[in-house]
Amino acid sequence: MTGPPVEVSEGVFVIPDQRVELVPNVGIVLGEKAALVIDTGLGPRNGALVLEQARRLAGDRHLYLTLTHFHPEHGFGAQAFKGAAATIVYNRGQHAELRRKGAGYLDMFKGLSPAVAAELAGVELVDPDLIYEGEAEIDLGGRTVLLREVGPAHTRSDQIVLVDGRVLFAGDLLETRIFPIAPYFPPHDTDVDGEGWIGALDRLAALAPQTVVPGHGEVTDASLIHDVRDYLVHVRDEALRLRGRGATADETAATVDANARTRWPSWERPEWIGLTARAFYDTGAPA
């Protein structure tokens, strides 16, 4: 993590990712009696840096920690918060997904580069102190924060965080000018649910947030929800159209990739386009 927290709404701070790969936007929400940290960054060192910034802002107020989803760059710094440092809150599906896939994702991420492996050295997969189902509210004193399960979408157990009904932390359901990250790796991980993702974005749009904090990329407004939804609908419709015409999965992925690069030329990480197309192709039809 680099850079100081930036206040995006009164008492709501983001440590920005600065568009650095494998660095998420991290949230710190201050109430009168407690503060909530949203995501930790990659590994123990980054988790400790986030905890330091949270303590600087929150003083002696009680800390809560929650994660938008289980992926390593978002939650594998949680051990810095374990114990007396904070109360850790996950949804039940997220906890199950961490237990089921956390070790495999740890090994996969360590293989990305020596630098990533170094950040993940000594990682412990952390169980929560509190588990909820569906949704939960945390009273920070003078403000209420809503945690809500919205998966399966990007993962089986994505969670959003809504602050005062106005500021939305969406995790990797949304990225700003980055093609949505679809971790579709058959046969090892096929839990991404494109149709569920579109439905989740419909529900987020209905919340009409004023400020939207994506998993990666710049903080923005609710227009991002519609932009990402439009992209996913385009990929779905094209993948199913091409499948219906007899195109192979490889042909479909290549065609959708070329078209999407042309339609969204300013977006980064185009390697995710083909995986998204394959995920829709393999479903055969919308749910």
C-alpha positions as CSV (number, residue, x, y, z in Angstrom):
1,M,0.0,0.0,0.0
2,T,1.2,3.5,-0.8
3,G,-0.1,7.0,-0.2
4,P,-2.2,8.4,2.6
5,P,-6.0,8.0,3.0
6,V,-8.2,10.4,1.1
7,E,-11.5,11.6,2.4
8,V,-14.2,10.8,-0.2
9,S,-17.2,11.7,2.0
10,E,-17.4,13.0,5.5
11,G,-15.6,10.6,7.8
12,V,-15.2,8.1,4.9
13,F,-11.6,7.5,3.7
14,V,-10.0,5.5,0.9
15,I,-6.4,4.5,0.7
16,P,-6.3,4.6,-3.2
17,D,-4.8,1.8,-5.3
18,Q,-3.2,4.4,-7.6
19,R,-3.9,1.9,-10.4
20,V,-1.2,-0.5,-9.2
21,E,-1.8,-4.1,-10.1
22,L,-2.7,-6.3,-7.1
23,V,-3.4,-3.3,-4.9
24,P,-7.0,-2.7,-4.0
25,N,-8.8,0.4,-2.7
26,V,-9.0,0.1,1.0
27,G,-11.7,1.9,3.1
28,I,-11.7,3.3,6.6
29,V,-15.1,4.6,7.9
30,L,-15.1,6.6,11.1
31,G,-18.0,6.8,13.6
32,E,-18.2,8.4,17.0
33,K,-17.4,5.2,18.9
34,A,-15.9,2.8,16.4
35,A,-14.4,2.6,12.9
36,L,-14.6,0.0,10.1
37,V,-11.8,-1.0,7.8
38,I,-12.8,-2.5,4.4
39,D,-10.1,-4.8,2.9
40,T,-6.5,-5.1,4.0
41,G,-4.2,-5.3,0.9
42,L,-1.9,-8.2,0.0
43,G,-0.2,-9.9,2.9
44,P,0.9,-9.1,6.5
45,R,3.1,-6.1,5.6
46,N,0.3,-4.3,3.8
47,G,-2.2,-5.3,6.5
48,A,0.0,-3.8,9.1
49,L,0.2,-0.6,7.1
50,V,-3.6,-0.4,6.8
51,L,-3.9,-1.0,10.5
52,E,-1.5,1.8,11.2
53,Q,-3.5,4.2,9.0
54,A,-6.7,3.1,10.6
55,R,-5.3,3.7,14.1
56,R,-4.0,7.1,13.1
57,L,-7.5,8.2,11.9
58,A,-9.6,6.3,14.6
59,G,-7.5,6.9,17.6
60,D,-8.6,4.7,20.5
61,R,-12.0,3.9,18.9
62,H,-12.8,0.2,18.5
63,L,-12.0,-1.2,15.1
64,Y,-14.0,-3.6,12.9
65,L,-12.6,-5.2,9.8
66,T,-14.6,-6.7,6.9
67,L,-13.6,-7.9,3.5
68,T,-15.4,-7.5,0.2
69,H,-14.3,-11.0,-0.8
70,F,-11.7,-13.6,0.0
71,H,-9.1,-13.0,-2.8
72,P,-5.5,-12.5,-1.6
73,E,-5.0,-8.9,-2.6
74,H,-8.1,-7.9,-0.7
75,G,-8.0,-10.0,2.5
76,F,-4.7,-11.8,3.0
77,G,-3.4,-9.0,5.4
78,A,-6.2,-9.8,7.9
79,Q,-3.8,-11.4,10.4
80,A,-2.6,-7.9,11.4
81,F,-6.1,-7.2,12.7
82,K,-6.6,-10.6,14.5
83,G,-7.0,-10.6,18.3
84,A,-7.2,-7.4,20.2
85,A,-6.6,-5.1,17.2
86,A,-10.2,-5.5,15.7
87,T,-13.4,-7.4,15.5
88,I,-13.4,-9.3,12.1
89,V,-16.7,-9.8,10.3
90,Y,-17.3,-12.0,7.3
91,N,-20.5,-13.4,5.8
92,R,-21.0,-17.1,6.1
93,G,-20.4,-17.9,2.4
94,Q,-17.2,-15.8,2.3
95,H,-15.9,-17.7,5.3
96,A,-16.7,-21.0,3.6
97,E,-15.0,-19.9,0.4
98,L,-11.9,-18.8,2.2
99,R,-11.6,-22.2,3.9
100,R,-12.3,-24.1,0.6
101,K,-10.1,-22.1,-1.7
102,G,-7.8,-19.8,0.3
103,A,-4.8,-22.1,0.3
104,G,-5.0,-22.7,-3.4
105,Y,-5.2,-19.0,-4.2
106,L,-2.3,-18.4,-1.8
107,D,-0.2,-20.8,-3.8
108,M,-1.4,-19.4,-7.1
109,F,-0.6,-15.8,-6.2
110,K,2.8,-16.8,-4.9
111,G,3.6,-18.1,-8.3
112,L,2.8,-14.8,-10.0
113,S,6.2,-13.3,-9.2
114,P,9.0,-13.3,-6.5
115,A,7.8,-9.9,-5.3
116,V,4.2,-11.2,-4.7
117,A,5.6,-14.4,-3.0
118,A,7.6,-12.2,-0.7
119,E,4.5,-10.2,0.3
120,L,2.6,-13.4,1.0
121,A,5.3,-15.0,3.1
122,G,4.0,-16.0,6.5
123,V,0.3,-15.5,5.6
124,E,-2.2,-17.0,7.9
125,L,-5.8,-17.5,6.8
126,V,-7.8,-15.7,9.4
127,D,-11.2,-16.8,10.7
128,P,-13.7,-14.1,11.6
129,D,-14.9,-13.2,15.1
130,L,-18.5,-12.6,13.8
131,I,-20.3,-14.3,11.0
132,Y,-23.6,-13.1,9.5
133,E,-26.0,-14.4,6.8
134,G,-27.7,-12.1,4.3
135,E,-26.9,-8.7,5.7
136,A,-25.8,-7.1,8.9
137,E,-25.6,-3.6,10.3
138,I,-22.7,-2.2,12.3
139,D,-23.4,0.8,14.5
140,L,-20.2,2.9,14.6
141,G,-21.8,5.6,16.6
142,G,-23.6,8.4,14.7
143,R,-23.6,6.3,11.5
144,T,-24.7,2.9,10.4
145,V,-22.8,0.7,7.9
146,L,-24.7,-2.0,6.1
147,L,-22.9,-5.3,5.0
148,R,-24.7,-7.3,2.4
149,E,-24.1,-10.5,0.6
150,V,-24.6,-10.1,-3.1
151,G,-22.9,-13.1,-4.7
152,P,-22.4,-15.3,-6.5
153,A,-20.9,-12.9,-9.0
154,H,-17.2,-12.2,-9.1
155,T,-16.9,-14.8,-6.4
156,R,-19.5,-17.0,-4.7
157,S,-19.8,-14.7,-1.7
158,D,-19.2,-11.1,-2.8
159,Q,-20.0,-8.5,-0.2
160,I,-20.9,-4.8,-0.5
161,V,-20.5,-2.2,2.2
162,L,-23.0,0.7,2.1
163,V,-22.2,3.7,4.4
164,D,-25.1,6.0,5.4
165,G,-27.0,4.8,2.3
166,R,-24.7,7.0,0.2
167,V,-21.2,5.6,-0.1
168,L,-20.8,2.2,-1.8
169,F,-17.8,-0.1,-1.4
170,A,-18.3,-2.6,-4.2
171,G,-15.1,-4.7,-4.2
172,D,-14.4,-6.4,-7.5
173,L,-17.9,-6.2,-8.7
174,L,-16.7,-2.9,-10.1
175,E,-13.4,-1.6,-11.5
176,T,-12.9,1.9,-13.0
177,R,-11.5,1.7,-16.5
178,I,-10.4,-1.9,-16.0
179,F,-12.1,-4.9,-17.6
180,P,-14.0,-6.8,-14.9
181,I,-11.9,-9.5,-13.3
182,A,-13.5,-12.9,-14.1
183,P,-11.5,-15.6,-12.2
184,Y,-12.8,-18.4,-14.5
185,F,-10.1,-21.1,-14.4
186,P,-11.8,-24.5,-15.3
187,P,-11.6,-27.0,-13.9
188,H,-10.0,-25.5,-10.8
189,D,-12.4,-22.5,-10.2
190,T,-15.6,-21.9,-12.1
191,D,-17.5,-20.1,-9.4
192,V,-17.7,-16.7,-11.2
193,D,-21.3,-16.2,-12.2
194,G,-21.8,-13.7,-15.0
195,E,-25.6,-13.7,-14.9
196,G,-25.5,-13.3,-11.1
197,W,-23.1,-10.5,-11.5
198,I,-25.4,-8.6,-13.9
199,G,-28.2,-9.1,-11.4
200,A,-26.1,-7.9,-8.5
201,L,-25.3,-4.7,-10.5
202,D,-29.0,-4.1,-11.0
203,R,-29.5,-4.2,-7.3
204,L,-26.5,-1.9,-6.7
205,A,-27.9,0.6,-9.2
206,A,-31.2,0.6,-7.3
207,L,-29.4,1.8,-4.2
208,A,-28.5,5.0,-6.1
209,P,-25.2,5.7,-4.2
210,Q,-23.6,9.1,-4.5
211,T,-20.1,7.8,-4.2
212,V,-18.8,4.5,-5.5
213,V,-15.5,2.9,-4.4
214,P,-14.5,0.2,-6.8
215,G,-12.2,-2.7,-6.0
216,H,-9.6,-1.1,-8.3
217,G,-9.4,2.2,-10.0
218,E,-10.6,5.7,-9.2
219,V,-13.4,6.5,-6.8
220,T,-16.4,7.7,-8.9
221,D,-20.2,7.7,-8.9
222,A,-23.1,5.4,-9.8
223,S,-22.5,5.8,-13.5
224,L,-19.7,3.1,-13.1
225,I,-22.4,0.5,-12.2
226,H,-24.1,1.1,-15.5
227,D,-20.9,1.1,-17.4
228,V,-19.8,-2.3,-16.0
229,R,-23.3,-3.7,-16.5
230,D,-23.3,-2.7,-20.1
231,Y,-20.0,-4.4,-20.7
232,L,-21.1,-7.7,-19.1
233,V,-24.4,-7.7,-21.0
234,H,-22.5,-7.1,-24.2
235,V,-20.1,-10.0,-23.5
236,R,-22.9,-12.3,-22.5
237,D,-25.0,-11.6,-25.6
238,E,-22.1,-11.9,-28.0
239,A,-20.8,-15.1,-26.4
240,L,-24.3,-16.8,-26.5
241,R,-24.9,-15.5,-30.1
242,L,-21.6,-17.0,-31.3
243,R,-22.2,-20.2,-29.4
244,G,-25.6,-20.5,-31.0
245,R,-24.0,-20.1,-34.5
246,G,-21.6,-23.0,-33.7
247,A,-18.5,-21.1,-32.9
248,T,-16.0,-22.8,-30.6
249,A,-15.1,-21.4,-27.2
250,D,-11.7,-20.3,-28.5
251,E,-13.3,-18.6,-31.5
252,T,-15.9,-16.9,-29.3
253,A,-13.3,-15.7,-26.8
254,A,-11.1,-14.2,-29.6
255,T,-14.0,-12.5,-31.3
256,V,-15.5,-11.0,-28.1
257,D,-12.0,-9.9,-27.1
258,A,-11.4,-8.0,-30.3
259,N,-14.8,-6.3,-30.3
260,A,-14.5,-5.3,-26.6
261,R,-11.1,-3.8,-27.0
262,T,-12.5,-1.6,-29.8
263,R,-15.6,-0.6,-27.8
264,W,-13.8,0.2,-24.6
265,P,-10.4,1.3,-25.8
266,S,-9.4,3.2,-22.6
267,W,-10.0,0.2,-20.3
268,E,-7.0,-1.7,-18.9
269,R,-6.4,-5.5,-18.3
270,P,-7.9,-6.8,-21.5
271,E,-6.7,-10.3,-20.6
272,W,-9.9,-10.7,-18.6
273,I,-12.2,-10.3,-21.7
274,G,-11.7,-13.8,-23.0
275,L,-12.2,-15.4,-19.6
276,T,-15.5,-13.6,-19.2
277,A,-16.6,-14.7,-22.6
278,R,-15.7,-18.3,-21.8
279,A,-17.6,-18.2,-18.6
280,F,-20.8,-17.0,-20.4
281,Y,-20.2,-19.4,-23.2
282,D,-20.0,-22.4,-20.9
283,T,-23.2,-21.5,-19.1
284,G,-25.0,-22.0,-22.4
285,A,-27.9,-19.6,-21.6
286,P,-28.7,-17.0,-19.0
287,A,-30.1,-18.3,-15.7
